[in-house]
Amino acid sequence: MNISKKNPSDNKNVLAKQPMDIEFQHISEKDLASYCFVSPSTVRRWLKQGKLTATKLPSNQYRISITDFREFLIRYNMPIREEFFRKHQI
């Protein structure tokens, strides 16, 4: 019986090279605050008020979907800088 073993380095970075769907990309509350020229505490207030949705990490940090962020900007009539969204696409 012939058993071939795959070299783990053959699959190195396979997942990293695959393009991600924009819906699964996220930004930090700090990045969002910087974009909107507000403090991270303002972003947390928006989250508590339900104006914005996010995923809370075990480290108590938040990650906001790039899609949800764009919808937030549209809903509240804030400017959309396309270069920011292009930068966050893979």
N, CA, C and O of each residue as an XYZ file, in Angstrom:
360
protein
N       0.845     -1.172      0.000
C       0.000      0.000      0.000
C       0.890      1.235      0.000
O       1.829      1.336      0.791
N       0.589      2.169     -0.891
C       1.370      3.376     -1.029
C       0.588      4.552     -0.456
O      -0.484      4.888     -0.959
N       1.110      5.171      0.578
C       0.452      6.320      1.209
C       1.298      7.547      0.914
O       2.468      7.633      1.288
N       0.671      8.484      0.238
C       1.414      9.710     -0.041
C       1.026     10.769      0.986
O      -0.148     10.937      1.316
N       2.010     11.459      1.468
C       1.777     12.527      2.427
C       1.915     13.858      1.702
O       2.888     14.103      0.989
N       0.924     14.702      1.901
C       1.000     16.024      1.286
C       1.905     16.915      2.109
O       1.914     16.866      3.339
N       2.639     17.702      1.425
C       3.497     18.669      2.075
C       2.636     19.858      2.505
O       2.023     20.488      1.643
N       2.561     20.196      3.803
C       1.718     21.305      4.255
C       2.074     22.629      3.608
O       1.222     23.511      3.499
N       3.314     22.784      3.178
C       3.698     24.050      2.555
C       3.087     24.209      1.165
O       3.060     25.317      0.628
N       2.585     23.096      0.564
C       1.936     23.179     -0.744
C       0.648     24.000     -0.670
O       0.288     24.678     -1.632
N      -0.037     23.938      0.458
C      -1.299     24.648      0.625
C      -1.123     25.991      1.319
O      -2.102     26.628      1.709
N       0.101     26.412      1.468
C       0.394     27.640      2.190
C      -0.263     28.840      1.511
O      -0.123     29.042      0.304
N      -0.967     29.616      2.293
C      -1.618     30.847      1.840
C      -2.692     30.648      0.777
O      -3.037     31.598      0.075
N      -3.221     29.450      0.644
C      -4.273     29.211     -0.337
C      -5.485     30.064     -0.007
O      -6.056     30.696     -0.895
N      -5.885     30.091      1.256
C      -7.043     30.884      1.651
C      -6.768     32.367      1.543
O      -7.660     33.140      1.194
N      -5.567     32.767      1.831
C      -5.231     34.186      1.793
C      -5.274     34.733      0.366
O      -5.500     35.928      0.172
N      -5.063     33.884     -0.621
C      -5.042     34.345     -1.995
C      -6.426     34.396     -2.630
O      -6.604     35.029     -3.671
N      -7.415     33.732     -2.014
C      -8.752     33.737     -2.581
C      -9.450     35.047     -2.247
O      -9.388     35.507     -1.107
N     -10.118     35.658     -3.232
C     -10.815     36.919     -2.959
C     -11.981     36.696     -2.009
O     -12.707     35.707     -2.107
N     -12.141     37.635     -1.093
C     -13.244     37.552     -0.150
C     -14.417     38.345     -0.683
O     -14.233     39.369     -1.340
N     -15.613     37.881     -0.406
C     -16.808     38.622     -0.745
C     -16.855     39.855      0.141
O     -16.565     39.770      1.334
N     -17.212     40.994     -0.421
C     -17.212     42.241      0.340
C     -18.127     42.160      1.556
O     -17.891     42.843      2.553
N     -19.171     41.334      1.485
C     -20.117     41.245      2.591
C     -19.457     40.682      3.852
O     -19.946     40.904      4.959
N     -18.354     39.958      3.689
C     -17.706     39.350      4.840
C     -16.514     40.152      5.344
O     -15.821     39.715      6.262
N     -16.270     41.300      4.765
C     -15.166     42.129      5.212
C     -15.644     43.072      6.302
O     -16.778     43.550      6.272
N     -14.784     43.330      7.250
C     -15.143     44.157      8.402
C     -14.062     45.197      8.684
O     -12.902     45.037      8.305
N     -14.478     46.262      9.357
C     -13.531     47.286      9.792
C     -13.696     47.489     11.294
O     -14.728     47.141     11.866
N     -12.701     48.036     11.907
C     -12.740     48.274     13.344
C     -13.494     49.555     13.646
O     -13.688     50.399     12.772
N     -13.914     49.687     14.891
C     -14.598     50.920     15.304
C     -13.646     52.111     15.188
O     -14.079     53.233     14.926
N     -12.368     51.867     15.380
C     -11.381     52.937     15.264
C     -11.294     53.445     13.821
O     -11.227     54.651     13.587
N     -11.295     52.509     12.847
C     -11.280     52.896     11.436
C     -12.540     53.665     11.060
O     -12.481     54.653     10.329
N     -13.671     53.203     11.564
C     -14.932     53.876     11.289
C     -14.929     55.275     11.890
O     -15.369     56.228     11.246
N     -14.440     55.404     13.107
C     -14.370     56.711     13.771
C     -13.472     57.656     12.990
O     -13.802     58.830     12.822
N     -12.361     57.164     12.520
C     -11.439     57.973     11.738
C     -12.097     58.449     10.446
O     -11.959     59.610     10.064
N     -12.805     57.557      9.785
C     -13.496     57.900      8.543
C     -14.516     59.019      8.769
O     -14.618     59.944      7.963
N     -15.270     58.931      9.871
C     -16.344     59.890     10.150
C     -15.871     61.110     10.939
O     -16.672     61.997     11.235
N     -14.603     61.169     11.278
C     -14.037     62.280     12.066
C     -14.733     62.418     13.422
O     -15.065     63.518     13.863
N     -14.943     61.265     14.071
C     -15.521     61.249     15.417
C     -14.637     60.365     16.294
O     -13.703     59.732     15.803
N     -14.932     60.326     17.578
C     -14.161     59.483     18.485
C     -14.732     58.063     18.492
O     -15.892     57.863     18.132
N     -13.926     57.078     18.897
C     -14.447     55.711     19.014
C     -15.626     55.613     19.992
O     -16.492     54.752     19.832
N     -15.664     56.492     21.002
C     -16.801     56.459     21.927
C     -18.098     56.877     21.223
O     -19.174     56.401     21.585
N     -18.007     57.751     20.236
C     -19.186     58.115     19.446
C     -19.672     56.910     18.650
O     -20.875     56.670     18.551
N     -18.742     56.159     18.087
C     -19.104     54.953     17.341
C     -19.793     53.958     18.275
O     -20.797     53.353     17.899
N     -19.264     53.784     19.485
C     -19.904     52.870     20.444
C     -21.300     53.366     20.817
O     -22.210     52.563     21.024
N     -21.468     54.675     20.901
C     -22.795     55.233     21.195
C     -23.752     54.918     20.046
O     -24.901     54.551     20.290
N     -23.297     55.053     18.797
C     -24.129     54.701     17.646
C     -24.520     53.232     17.695
O     -25.645     52.868     17.351
N     -23.583     52.390     18.126
C     -23.879     50.960     18.249
C     -24.947     50.720     19.312
O     -25.888     49.961     19.082
N     -24.810     51.357     20.467
C     -25.786     51.192     21.550
C     -27.161     51.720     21.164
O     -28.181     51.175     21.586
N     -27.189     52.790     20.356
C     -28.453     53.379     19.916
C     -29.094     52.584     18.774
O     -30.226     52.866     18.382
N     -28.382     51.603     18.248
C     -28.909     50.782     17.167
C     -28.796     51.422     15.793
O     -29.385     50.928     14.832
N     -28.056     52.501     15.689
C     -27.864     53.170     14.394
C     -26.927     52.371     13.496
O     -26.938     52.525     12.275
N     -26.133     51.532     14.104
C     -25.100     50.781     13.408
C     -25.029     49.398     14.050
O     -25.176     49.266     15.265
N     -24.806     48.377     13.241
C     -24.670     47.026     13.785
C     -23.217     46.577     13.692
O     -22.474     46.995     12.805
N     -22.835     45.718     14.625
C     -21.452     45.236     14.659
C     -21.392     43.877     15.334
O     -22.344     43.435     15.976
N     -20.270     43.240     15.176
C     -19.980     41.989     15.859
C     -19.006     42.296     16.978
O     -17.978     42.938     16.763
N     -19.334     41.836     18.170
C     -18.439     42.058     19.310
C     -17.509     40.862     19.455
O     -17.958     39.720     19.545
N     -16.235     41.132     19.477
C     -15.225     40.087     19.606
C     -15.014     39.740     21.077
O     -15.377     40.533     21.946
N     -14.439     38.578     21.381
C     -14.154     38.218     22.771
C     -13.259     39.246     23.478
O     -13.267     39.341     24.705
N     -12.501     40.001     22.707
C     -11.616     41.015     23.286
C     -12.357     42.327     23.582
O     -11.729     43.334     23.910
N     -13.687     42.313     23.466
C     -14.551     43.479     23.675
C     -14.375     44.552     22.613
O     -14.807     45.688     22.811
N     -13.763     44.224     21.515
C     -13.671     45.143     20.386
C     -14.811     44.833     19.430
O     -15.374     43.738     19.452
N     -15.144     45.801     18.598
C     -16.223     45.630     17.636
C     -15.672     45.606     16.227
O     -14.671     46.257     15.929
N     -16.334     44.847     15.356
C     -16.031     44.834     13.930
C     -17.334     45.104     13.193
O     -18.357     44.466     13.445
N     -17.273     46.069     12.271
C     -18.443     46.489     11.527
C     -18.301     46.009     10.088
O     -17.264     46.205      9.454
N     -19.338     45.390      9.593
C     -19.342     44.937      8.209
C     -19.213     46.148      7.299
O     -19.852     47.175      7.528
N     -18.386     46.027      6.269
C     -18.184     47.126      5.333
C     -19.494     47.449      4.613
O     -19.747     48.606      4.277
N     -20.321     46.438      4.377
C     -21.624     46.643      3.746
C     -22.548     47.428      4.669
O     -23.222     48.360      4.231
N     -22.581     47.050      5.955
C     -23.406     47.771      6.933
C     -22.930     49.211      7.098
O     -23.737     50.123      7.275
N     -21.627     49.406      7.040
C     -21.084     50.750      7.173
C     -21.524     51.626      6.009
O     -21.921     52.774      6.206
N     -21.455     51.085      4.795
C     -21.888     51.850      3.621
C     -23.373     52.200      3.736
O     -23.768     53.325      3.427
N     -24.192     51.251      4.175
C     -25.623     51.509      4.354
C     -25.862     52.579      5.420
O     -26.761     53.407      5.278
N     -25.065     52.563      6.477
C     -25.148     53.576      7.531
C     -24.865     54.963      6.949
O     -25.582     55.922      7.237
N     -23.819     55.061      6.132
C     -23.466     56.345      5.524
C     -24.595     56.865      4.634
O     -24.910     58.055      4.653
N     -25.188     55.985      3.872
C     -26.287     56.379      2.992
C     -27.500     56.819      3.823
O     -28.107     57.855      3.554
N     -27.839     56.015      4.835
C     -29.007     56.307      5.676
C     -28.898     57.667      6.349
O     -29.891     58.387      6.453
N     -27.714     58.023      6.802
C     -27.526     59.281      7.527
C     -26.914     60.382      6.652
O     -26.392     61.378      7.153
N     -26.992     60.175      5.337
C     -26.573     61.183      4.362
C     -25.148     61.691      4.618
O     -24.885     62.893      4.602
N     -24.248     60.746      4.852
C     -22.836     61.073      5.060
C     -22.081     60.801      3.763
O     -22.491     59.942      2.983
N     -21.002     61.509      3.524
C     -20.254     61.307      2.272
C     -19.611     59.921      2.195
O     -19.135     59.374      3.190
N     -19.616     59.384      0.995
C     -18.994     58.076      0.747
C     -17.735     58.315     -0.069
O     -17.789     58.799     -1.199
N     -16.602     57.966      0.525
C     -15.317     58.090     -0.170
C     -14.968     56.711     -0.749
O     -14.564     55.796     -0.031
N     -15.135     56.599     -2.052
C     -14.957     55.307     -2.715
C     -13.559     54.724     -2.505
O     -13.402     53.505     -2.437
N     -12.542     55.583     -2.403
C     -11.178     55.064     -2.219
C     -11.059     54.275     -0.915
O     -10.290     53.318     -0.839
N     -11.814     54.671      0.109
C     -11.814     53.940      1.380
C     -12.351     52.527      1.168
O     -11.775     51.561      1.669
N     -13.448     52.403      0.429
C     -14.061     51.102      0.205
C     -13.241     50.243     -0.746
O     -13.206     49.022     -0.595
N     -12.589     50.851     -1.711
C     -11.688     50.091     -2.594
C     -10.510     49.543     -1.797
O     -10.055     48.425     -2.035
N     -10.024     50.335     -0.855
C      -8.889     49.917     -0.036
C      -9.227     48.696      0.812
O      -8.355     47.874      1.094
N     -10.480     48.575      1.217
C     -10.892     47.477      2.082
C     -11.391     46.253      1.309
O     -11.869     45.288      1.905
N     -11.279     46.300     -0.002
C     -11.596     45.123     -0.805
C     -10.307     44.358     -1.059
O      -9.224     44.935     -1.148
N     -10.451     43.075     -1.169
C      -9.266     42.246     -1.441
C      -9.261     41.861     -2.918
O      -8.354     41.163     -3.371
